[in-house]
Amino acid sequence: MSTIFATSVPGLTIRFAGEDDVSLILDLIGRLAEYEGLRNEVVATEEVLFDSLFVKRQAEVIIAERRGRPVAFALFFHNFSTFLGKANLYLEDLFVEEEHRGEGIGRAMFACLARIALERKCGRLEWWCLDSNRPAIAFYERMGARPMSEWTVYRVDGRRLVDLAGTL
């Protein structure tokens, strides 16, 4: 896709990622993981990202560029609400380079995601946030987001996922 979104932030544009952006996306994922103290959990490769994003189309990425230089990314995909009877946009990751935080780029990225969600007639825009990421939580709340504290996230992965599948 070649869609480019103009923003109110001077010199900032947001565009859909293309196939040539895979190494950039992986680099930004690594920087996000470092920020969250989870670098050792990143096992994604360029090949896996290419296959997931551009062959299987399991997710999409938007990239923010400030005066032509990439400064942020967001990776998202659709899920479905049985209660609403429609798709939602789920934000898996959003990262703004540290030196560009506070410039309105994060808000512009969320505005772009909201526009995409509305254009696609999604019922919600949702994401998770680490409880320890207080700056992000404050930012989200300033945008009008509300925590879904009545829900608890559960996960089965690794060996437990294999074991569970084997009980069928």
Residue, then its C-alpha position, 0 to 999 in steps of 0.5 A: m500500500s502506498t497510502i500516506f497520511a498527512t499529520s498536524v506535526p510539522g514534517l511528519t508523515i505516516r505511511f503503510a510499510g512496504e516489503d522493503d521496510v522489513s529490516l527497519i521494522l525488525d530494528l524498531i521491534g528490537r529498540l522497543a524490546e530494549y526499552e521494555g527490558l525484553r530484548n532477549e524475548v525477540v526471536a523474530t527474523e526478517e524472513v518471519l516478518f516478511d512472511s507474516l506481513f506481506v505473504k500471509r498478511q497476518a498484520e500490518v505496519i505503519i511507519a512515521e517519518r519526520r522529514g523523511r527519516p523513520v522515527a516510529f512504527a505501529l504493528f496492528f491486526h484485526n480481531f473480532s468482537t462477538f458482542l459487537g458483531k464486528a472487527n476491531l483493530y488491535l495494536e500489538d506494538l507502538f514505538v517512538e524513538e526516545e529523542h522524538r517523544g513529546e513531539g506529538i508523534g505518538r498521538a499522531m500514530f494513534a490518530c492514524l490508527a483510529r482513522i484506519a479503524l473507522e474507515r474499516k468500520c471497526g468497533r474498537l481500537e485496543w491494546w495492552c500495556l505493561d503495568s510498569n510502563r507508567p509514562a505510556i499509561a499516562f499518555y494513553e489516559r491523556m488521550g482518553a483511553r481507559p484501562m480495562s482493569e476488570w479483565t485479566v490477560y491469560r497466556v499459554d505458550g511454549r511447552r505448555l501450549v504443546d502439552l495442551a494441544g496434546t490433550l485433544 
